[in-house]
Every structure is written in C-alpha cells, then in structure tokens.
Amino acid sequence: MTDTPKIAFQGEPGAYSDEACRAARPDHAPMACRTFEDAIDAVRDGTADLAMLPVENSTYGRVADIHRLLPQSGLRIVGEAFVRVHINLLGVPGATLADIREAHSHLVLLPQCGKFLRDNGITGRVSPDNARAAREVAERGDRAHAALASELAADIYGLDVVARHIEDEGTNTTRFLIMSREADLTRRGDHGMLTSFVFRVRSIPAALYKALGGFATNGVNMTKLESYIVDGTFEAAQFYADIEGHPEDPAVQRAFDELSYFTHMMDILGTYPRDAQRP
C-alpha cells in the first residue's frame, strides 16, 4: 500500500492555500509549510509531490516574491487553480458580533473587508497568517477577539462563524499555480492549454515590441505579461508571460521562434490545462 501523495502550501492548516489544495487535488494530503521557499524545497527534496503557490489576487494584485521564486525553483507548472476568497469573521464559541472588538488576520486580508470592520467598530490587527490568527483566537478564548479567515479554519480550530462572506469585493479570487518536479507536456483538460514562460530581451531599440510581435501576427493570445527587476539592478528586467496554447502548436512555435531573435534568455515554466474556474 503506497502513501498518500502530498501537496505543500505556505501557511497553517485552514489557510486559503490549504483550501485550494483540497479543492484542486483532493487525492493529495495538504502539507503546511512556514514559507514559500519551504513549500518549494519540500517538492524538490521529495518530501511533497506538488506545491500550491498563490500568484495573484483579483483585489490585492500580484503576490510578492512568487515571480522571483518561480524561475529559480527548478519546478514546473502542471496546473492552475482559482479559489473564490470568502472572508469570514470567526469568534470563539458563543461570541456575537457585539462582543468582538478586534479582528486578527494577514495584512493583505484586513483591507479587503475594511468596510465591514469600520461599520461594526472592529479594529484590525495584523497576523502573519490568517489561519494562524484563527488558531491563536481559539487558544486565547476571549470573545472580544476574532479572526478573519476561511470556514475551513473555523472547522479546524473549533470557532464559530460570526459573520459570513464579509469581503468588500464580490469577486475576490486568488489564482494558484500547481508545481511539480517534472514538466507534463501532455495535452489534457477540456478548456484548452496555457503555457507560462519568462524571458529577457536583448538591449536593442524596441526589443520588447518586436519580441511580442510574433504572438500578435500568429494569433496567439497573451493573457498575462509582467515585468520585474532581477539581479538587484534596474538595468535588468525579466518578463513573465502566460499565453493560450501548447508549445507544439504551430502558431506558438512560430511566435517562440520570433521571440528568440530578440531575447537572450527564455525559459518555459510549464504547460498546463486552463482551469474551468478561470474568470
């Protein structure tokens, strides 16, 4: 009998990344890790089979550090997952909304339900992790203190959901990438394929414009393009891109051929099926 495969995530049990693991890979056991680097290392050294890493949130934007870590990780993207982030006010058993004076959660989560907190006279307090906030509220046992976290966290730590779905934005969603030690180039899924890659353009006039021209002329849809600084210098910008299609598609091959003329580095991070929940 083989052991259940593991999928690593950053945070404590009950985090939204834990929720993403359970929804996208129900046949894997979620494995909590302290940092993103720890989750990546767990896959690299074989402790875990996959990693679930958040890359962007529809309200907050890009998750810091992830785009820097992905190319250096040595892992490959084999899937994506979208999780609708429902923020809930979790209190100790028996607590009511009138009891709560402070709500603890991650710095990113607090402003996402700022209106609710203001309207109810609740002060937000920063915690390193929303699931950790839920655990610490349960341990404190004080009705005046609550956590902003998932319903999964409420179940894990024995808290009551005092108020449900209190986020300001009705479409608050986080995109996750599922990482593996090995690339999977098979065509799979029912909604088409996506390919993610990073590149650096040559230092010539209009290099980026020319590098991207092949995608337009070949009808390849680019769904994301982001730049970020690498090597600690403003002279070196790296670009991260997502496109629709598979590297073996003739149109994608032609676009990549044209890209190669104007870049001095290009690395395909993964080819994976488009998630059915993609907005």
Stockholm file with secondary structure:
# STOCKHOLM 1.0

chainA/1-279         MTDTPKIAFQGEPGAYSDEACRAARPDHAPMACRTFEDAIDAVRDGTADLAMLPVENSTYGRVADIHRLLPQSGLRIVGEAFVRVHINLLGVPGATLADIREAHSHLVLLPQCGKFLRDNGITGRVSPDNARAAREVAERGDRAHAALASELAADIYGLDVVARHIEDEGTNTTRFLIMSREADLTRRGDHGMLTSFVFRVRSIPAALYKALGGFATNGVNMTKLESYIVDGTFEAAQFYADIEGHPEDPAVQRAFDELSYFTHMMDILGTYPRDAQRP
#=GR chainA/1-279 SS CCCCCEEEEESCTTSHHHHHHHHHCTTSEEEEESSHHHHHHHHHTTSCSEEEEEEEETTTEECTTHHHHHHHHCCEEEEEEEEECCCEEEESTTCCGGGCCEEEECTTTGGGGHHHHHHTTCEEEECSCHHHHHHHHHHHCCTTEEEEECHHHHHHHTCEEEECCCCSCTTCEEEEEEEESSCCCSCCSSSCEEEEEEEEECSSTTHHHHHHHHHHHTTCCEEEEEEEECTTCTTCEEEEEEEESCTTSHHHHHHHHHHHHTEEEEEEEEEEECCTTCC
#=GC SS_cons         CCCCCEEEEESCTTSHHHHHHHHHCTTSEEEEESSHHHHHHHHHTTSCSEEEEEEEETTTEECTTHHHHHHHHCCEEEEEEEEECCCEEEESTTCCGGGCCEEEECTTTGGGGHHHHHHTTCEEEECSCHHHHHHHHHHHCCTTEEEEECHHHHHHHTCEEEECCCCSCTTCEEEEEEEESSCCCSCCSSSCEEEEEEEEECSSTTHHHHHHHHHHHTTCCEEEEEEEECTTCTTCEEEEEEEESCTTSHHHHHHHHHHHHTEEEEEEEEEEECCTTCC
//
